[in-house]
Amino acid sequence: MAWALIGGLISSMFLTMVVVPVIITCFDRILARFGKDQKKEIHIEEKALEEEESEVAEYVY
């Protein structure tokens, strides 16, 4: 039973600290190759934000 516990801890640590970062790095390089790595700005209109705040205020009060 102890061998299964130790093996599980070692394998989960290996997956978390090695495999996941390698996969993320590979995806980043693929996206950079196709030019999809640039961040896009999201524009929020102030009018829509004010309307949403007034709706929230109606529910609170």
Secondary structure as GFF3:
##gff-version 3
##sequence-region A 1 61
A	DSSP	alpha_helix	2	14	.	.	.	ID=ss1
A	DSSP	pi_helix	15	19	.	.	.	ID=ss2
A	DSSP	alpha_helix	20	33	.	.	.	ID=ss3
A	DSSP	alpha_helix	46	60	.	.	.	ID=ss4
###
